[in-house]
Amino acid sequence: MANKERKVKKVQARHILVGSKELADEIKKKIDDGEEFSKLAEEFSECPSKKRGGDLGWFGKGAMVRPFEVAAFSADEGEVVGPVKTEFGYHVIYVYEVQDDIDPDAG
């Protein structure tokens, strides 16, 4: 039987970090309504990555705090997830590229 489970090796993501769930919910709604993620990051995010539209670049497992990592690695490419609560605040995360760890011997 083939193992159909996707094993994500690393992701490329943007995020918006804010202090309240209410604001994170508002931002997520704006994104769902079609507003540009990077512009909202520049306007609202409390993270220094806001200067890059919230871009965090590529990262693998173990690079981010656990709740953030779980959300980012569970998302599909092109998906916006959140708000995700961490010790830093509330994150809205846009996973824009995923690199799967493909085993050529599987299946």
N, C-alpha and C positions, 0 to 999 in steps of 0.2 A: 504494500500500500504506500502510495506516495505521500510525503509530508507536504501539505499545501500551505503550511504556516509560513508567512513572510518573516524573514529575519532582517530587520532594519539594522544596517551597520552605522550609518550616520545620516544626519539631516542638515539642511540649510534652512534657517528660519529668521524671521523678524519677530519682534515683540514690542508690546506697549506695556509699560509698568506704571501703575497708578496706586494711590493709597486707599481707595475705597472700592468695594464691590459695585456700588451704585454707578460710579463713573465708568468702571470697566464694562458693566452691562450696557451703558449708553454708547460707549465706543464700539462695542461688538455689534450693536444694532446699526450704527452708522455704516460699519463695514458691510454688514448683511444687506443694507440698503444701497450699496454700490460706491460708497466713498473710498478714496484711495488710502490703503493701509499706511504707506510711508508718510503721507502728509499728516495723517492723524497721529502717528508716532512722533513726528517733529513737533506737533502742537501740544500733545498731552503727556507724553512719556516722561517719567522722572529718571530714566536711565540714560547714562551718557551715550548709549547707542542711538538715541533719538537724532543725533546729528547725521546719522547714516540711514535715517528712515526706520530705525529700530533693528537694522541688520546685525545679526549675531554671527553670520558666516556659517561655515561647516562646524559641526561638533558631534562627537561620539558619545556613547553611554558613559556616564560617570563624570561628565564635564559640567553638568548643571545640577541644581538642587533637585531632589527626588520628585516632588510633585510636577515641576516644570518638565523634567525629563520624561516622566510617564506620559504626560499629555502630548509632548512633541513627538515621541516615538510611536504613539498610538494613532496619530493623525495621518490621513492620506495626503499625498502630494497635492498642493493647492488648497488645502483645507485651513480654515481659521477656527481655532478652538479657544475656549475660555469663557469666562474668567477662571484662572487657575490661581489658587491662593498659595503663597509661599511665605517664608519669613520676611521677604522683602516687600510684599504687597500683593497686588492682583495683576496678573498678566493676561493679555490677549495675545495669542501666538498664531503666527501665519507660517506654516511649513510650506516652503515653496519648492523644495527639491529634496528627494529621498534617494539614498543609495542603499540598495538591498544587498545583503550578503548572499549571493547565489551559489549554492553548492551544485556543481555540474554532475555529481554522482547521485543526487537525490532523485527519487522517483524512478 
